[in-house]
Amino acid sequence: MQVKLYTDGAARGNPDGPGGYGAVLEYVDTKGVLHTKELSQGYVRTTNNRMELSAVIAGLEALNRPCVVEIYSDSKYVVDAFNQHWIDGWLKKGWKRGKNEPVKNVDLWKRLLAAKEKHQVTFHWVKGHAGHPQNERCDELATTAADGNARIVDEGLEKKIGQTAGISV
């Protein structure tokens, strides 16, 4: 099964914190019908990079069986994390970097590794949003979630959100 995952983090719109993230999954079922599943997260007190990673993880965790996944993001940080093998280096160093400086957000990186291992993943950097309507939609999703303050979520609940959004493809 082939799945396209479009992600975005929104570090604006909320006076009390950075914002939220959005992810859109697109796939065609065995009958040839196109399906779209939107995942969003409101008001996360963290960095934009971490929100981008959370969007990728939520999208991958929402898939209940192994898939071929193409991820589209405007985050160069996330693209580099996938393509430059930072995680592998950190694993070999025992989650240390530089002069034994501990890696931040190890829980998030471990979740990313676990989610990534289940799927065949390729990553595409969409510079900015121009000309990519699905990436625009993710931006809109994330910003709406952040502006609305509908859900205040702590880091411990992020994993549950991905699990409850399960998509059988």
N, C-alpha and C positions, 0 to 999 in steps of 0.2 A: 504494500500500500504506500503510495506517495502522498506526502503531506507538505504543504507550504506553511511556514510559521512566520508571521510578521510581528515584530515587537517594537515597543517604544517606551521610554520612561519620560515622565513629565516633572521637571524640577521647578515648576512654577505654579502659580494659581492659588497656593495655600499660604495664608499669612503665618500659620503656626508650624509649618514644616515644609519639606521639599516638594512633596507631591505624591504621585502614584505611578502605576505602570499599566500598560495594556498589551494584550497579545491576541492575535487573530489566527486561528487554524483554518486552513482550507484543504479539503480533500474530496476526491471523487470516489463514491462507493462502488461496489461490484456491479451495480445496475447502471452505472454511468451518471449518477446524479451528484451534482456539486453540493457540498455541505460547508457551512461556515460556522465556527464556534468562537465566540468572543469571551475572553477572560480579562477581567480588570481588577485592579487592586487600588483601593483608596487610601490616601494619607499614610504613607510609610515614612518614618523619621530616619532617613538614611540618605546616602549620596545618589546622584543620578546614575552612576556606574552600577551601583548595587541594585537599583531599580531595574536597569536593563538586564542584568543577570537574572533577577527574580522573574522577569517576564519570560525569558528563555526557558528557565527551569519550570515555571508553571505550565508553559506550553508543552514541553517534553513530558512532564509528569502526568499530564492530562491524557496521554495516549496509553491505552491499556495493553497494547501489544506492539512488538517491534515494527518500526516503519522506516522508510527512506524519507528523511526530513530535510527540507531546504529552509534555512533560516535567513530572513531578511531583516537587517537592522541598520539604523543610521549611526550606531555607536561604534566608533573605531576601536574603543577599549575592548568591547565584547568580541569583535572580530579578531583582534590581536590575541585575546585570551584563548580563542579556539585555534588559531592558526600558528601561533608562535610557541605553543607548548609550555607556557609558564607553569601550568599545573603539574606537569610531569617533573619539571625541575624542582618544584617545591616538595613534591612527594619524595624525591630522591634525597633532599636535604632535610627531611623530617619536618616539613612545613615551616622552614626558615628561609630567609632571603638575605642577600647581602652579608653583613658581618653578624650572622646569627640573629638578625632582626626577625621577630615572629611575623608570619603572614596574617593579615587581618581577614576576618570573615571566613575562617576555615570551614565552618558549618555550611556556608553557602557554596564554597568550592567543592566540598565533598558531595553535596546534593547535585551539583552540576555534573560531576564525574559520573555519579550513579545514573543520572537521567540520560546522559550522553552515551553511556555504555550499552544501553538497551536499543539504541537506534543507529542507523547509518546516517550521519549528519554532515551536511555541507553548509557553509556559511557565506552569505553575500552581503557586502557592505553597500548600502544605498546611501550615497553621500547626500545629505539633506533629504528633503521630502519631495522635491520637485519631480513630477512625472511618475510618482509611485502612489496611486490612490489608496492602496491597502496600508501603506506605512502612514499616510495621512490619517487614515481611520484609527490606527493604533494610537497616534498622538492625540486625536480627539477623545478616544476612550479613556486614556490615562488622565488627561486634563480634566475631563468631566468628573471622574472618580475623585480626583484630588480636590477639585473645587467644591464638590458636594459634601466632603467630609462624611460621606455616608458610612464608611467603615473605618474605625481606627484599629489597626492591626499591629500586633507585636510580632517579633521575629519567630516566636514559637508556633504561631498559627499559620505561617506561610506554607509549610509542608502540607497541612490539612487541606488548604484551599486547592492545591494541585491534585490531591487525591480525590476530593469530592467532585471535581469537575470531569471525572473520567469519561473518555470518549472511546467507544468501541468502534474500531474501523476494520 
